[in-house]
Amino acid sequence: MIGLIFWKQEYKFTLPTPKPRNYVEVHQGDSVDIQYSAAQPTYYHFYNYDCPCSRFNIKEFQSLVNKYKNEVKFYAVIETEDISSDDVNDFLEKYDLGIEVIKDSEGHLAQALGVYSTPQAVLIKDHKVYYKGNYNKARFCLSKNTKFAAQALEAMIKGEKVPDFPMVAEIAYGCELPSNTNKSNTFFSFLDL
């Protein structure tokens, strides 16, 4: 039984995250009109406390913030079932990033940017989606060749076009956002114990 639980936990993170029924596609190059925008290039990191993929990924995000915080406006977007001010303060203290944290408990910002799982990155330049997708092909961000978010960020800062990434960069995997858990086309229900 323990082996089955472990397998289920690991296996589900290798599958694409089910899209919510009300999902609206947002593509590279699409214009976005969102409340949290900046004149400079902007980076949105979608994080969920309850998602192991988000916890594995946070060091990669920290390294990007530390390296590029003078050139890019970074936001951490936190979505959990019940977000409190304490949750935001805990995040700020624990990760000491010196960036603004956005509470997105209803999922409005996530929906506006076409995000339905964590961890995900969305880069905005000139009010258009420059990159939206995964940090890496695996949740540990160990492969330098597939650090999609980092490569996109570097290209954006240099004024280059978005690198040509494989499909795995854009197919969301990880954890469903809590605001979508009752709205998804879940077809993996056989995995539920």
N, C-alpha and C positions, 0 to 999 in steps of 0.2 A: 504494500500500500504506500509506503514512504517513497519508494522508487517511482510509482505512478504519479504521485503528487509532484515530485521533483521534475519528472519528465514533462508533465503538463505545464508546469511553471516555465520551464526553459523553452519548450516547443512553441508555446503560444506567442513568444516574442520573435520567433523566426517567421511568423505568418504576417501578411499584411493586416493592418488594423481595419476592421470593418468600417465602411463609410456610413455616416448617419443618413437616414432617409431624406432629411432636409438639406443635405450637403450641396453647396453651390461651389462649383469649380472656380478657383482663382489661379491664373497661370502667370508665368513669367511675362513681364511686359504689361500686365493689366494695371490700370490706374486704380488707386485705392484712396478713399477719403475716410480717414480714421481720426479719432480724437487725439491719440498720442502720436504726433508726428513732429519731426524736427526738420529744419532747413538743411541740415547736414545728413549724410547717409545714416540710416538707422537700422539697427539690428534688434530683432525681437527673439528672445529665447523663451520657448514655452516649456514650463516646468510643472510637475505634479509631485507633491510630497509622497504620495502613495505609490508612485511608479518606480520600480527598481531600475528601469532603463534611464529615467531622469537622474537618479542618484549615481548611477555608473557614469553618466555623461557630464556631470557638473564640473569635473576637473578640466575637461576640454573647453567648456564655456569660460571657466575662470582664466585659463591661459589666453583665450582670445580677448577677453576684456582687458587683462593686464597689458597685452601687447598693443592693442589698437584703441584704447579708451580716449586718446587725444584726437583721433581722426574720425571716430564713429560714435553716435549716440546709441548706447546700449540700454535695453529694457529687459528685465526678467518678468515674464507674464506667468503668474501663478494661478492655477485653477485646481481647486480641490472642492470637495463637497461643501464644506463650511469654512470659508476663509475668514480669519479674524485678523485684527491688527497685530495680535501676538504672533500669528503665523508669519506675517510679513517681517516683523522685527526679528523673529528667530532666523529667517532666511538671511536678512541683512547681517546679523551678528555672526552666524555660522560661516557664511561665505565671504564676508568682508570685501564686497566688490565695488562699493562706492557708486552704485548705479540705482536708478529708480526702479521700484517694483510696482507692477500693475496687478491689482486684484481683478480677475476676470471670472468671477464665480458664475455668472450667467452665460459665459461663453460668447459674448457679443464680439469681442476683438478677435477671438479665434475664428469665429464664423466669417467675419469681414475679411480675414486674411486667408481663409480656406484651410485652416488647421483643425484637425480632429483627433490628433494623438500627440503624445509627448515621448521623448523630447523632439522638438522640431525647431528649425531656425527659419526666420523670414527676414530677408534683407530688402530694404526699401531705399530707392535712390530716385530723386526727382518725383516723388509721390507715385512711383510705379514699382511693382514687384520685380526686384532684380534676381532674387533666388528664393525659393521656398522648398524646403525638404529636410532630408536627414543630415545628421552630422557625419555619419560614416556608414559603411555597409554593415557594421556590427556595432553592438551597443557599447563596446569597450573603447572605441576610437583609437585602436592601436595601429592600424595600417595608415601610414602617411599618404600612400597613393590614393586612398579613398576617403580622405578627410574633406568631404564635399563642402561643408559650410566654411571651413577655413580657406579652402581654395577659392570659393566664390567671394569671400570677404576680401582676400588679397587682390583678386582681379578687380573688384568694385573700387577699392581704394586706388588702384593704379589707373583707373579709367578704362579698363579693358572690357571686352564683352564677356558674358558668363561662359565659363568653360563648358565644353560638351561633355556632360556626365552621362553615365549609363542610367537606365531606367530605375535602378535600385536607389538612386539618389532622390527620386521623387515619390516613390511608392512608400506611403507612411506605414511604419511599423513601430511597435512599442506599446504604449498603454492608451486606451481610449480616454478622451477627456471626460471628466465626470458629467459635464453638461450634455454629453452625447450618449451616455450609457443606456438611456431608455429610448433613444431615437435611432439606433443603428440597425443595419440589416445583418444581424448576427447569424452567421451560418456555421459557426463553429461550436454550436451549443452542445454537440456530442462530447466536447472536451470538459464540460462542466461536471463536477462530481456531485 
